[in-house]
């Protein structure tokens, strides 16, 4: 097991999207567009769940000596797989099929800033990317739930359940990253990531996909 610094307190709990760490909010037009094209949203959502499970397992493969990370990422992969099954069930009930893997421009843009080279800096960046993806997903699910409302109870139930799960996930990624370096450089790097995520989101909000 690696020797890590004392784990810092978890970020404050989130009750509404306004409490998320993100520096920008998704425009209402994205939620309206996604609500009008739920097949596209749900199909993309299933792909996101696949990729989330794979990402968690990739982290296990890269950092097998980190017991806490291995336990939490293995549990996350299992949870994301159950989410995939649930979304797939919704798709099947609507006569829709799962889609294969594809490039997620939002995720690719985030990963383009991950530092290569010595650890633990690369590890911190990879975990903070995970935190941002989960936080943005939580925000998107909350925004869409506000629009879907009672018009589609099945999708509303899905969003209502998975939004809090994404909240827990971003906090977990953030806490794992915070163990690795001293608080001051960690907070500075986290701020840099928040600023970059906001810049990436400036060109998004036009597609009915989870991060479109």
C-alpha positions, 0 to 999 in steps of 0.5 A: 500500500502506498504511503499517502498524506492524511485524508482531508475532509470530504467536500461539503454535501450537495443538495442542489446544483447551485452547491456543486463546485462548478463555475458555470451552469448548463443553459436551460436550452440544453435541458429543453433540447434533451427533453425533446430528444430523450432517445438520444440522451438515454442512448448517450447516457448508457455509453457514459455509464459504460465508460465510467465503469471502464475508467474506474477499472483502469484506475485500479490497473494503474494504481494497484498499490493504493488500497483505498483507491482500489476498493472505492474504484472497484465498488464504483465500477460495480455501481456504474454497471448496475446503472448501465443495466437500468438505463439499458432496461429503459432503452429496451422498453422504448424499442431502442438499442445500446450504442457502441463506444464513441469519443466524448469531446467534453471528456477528451478536452478535460483529459488533454490537460492531464499532466504526464510524467511523475506521480503523484501529479498525474494521479491527482489530475486523473482523479480530479477529471473524474470529479469534474465529470461526475459533478457536471453529470449531477448538474445535467441530471438535475437540470433535465429533471426540472424540465422532464418533471412529471411528463415522463415518470420513468426518466424522472425516476432515473434522474432523481436516483442517479443525480445524488449518485453522481454527487457522491462520486465527485466527492469521492474522486475529490477526496482521493485526489486530496490525499496525494499532495499538500492542501495549498498546491492541491487547492491551486490545482483544483482551481485550475481544473475548475477554470478549465472545465468552465472554458470547455463548457463554453462551447457545449449545450447544443447537443441532447447528450449528457455532456453535449 
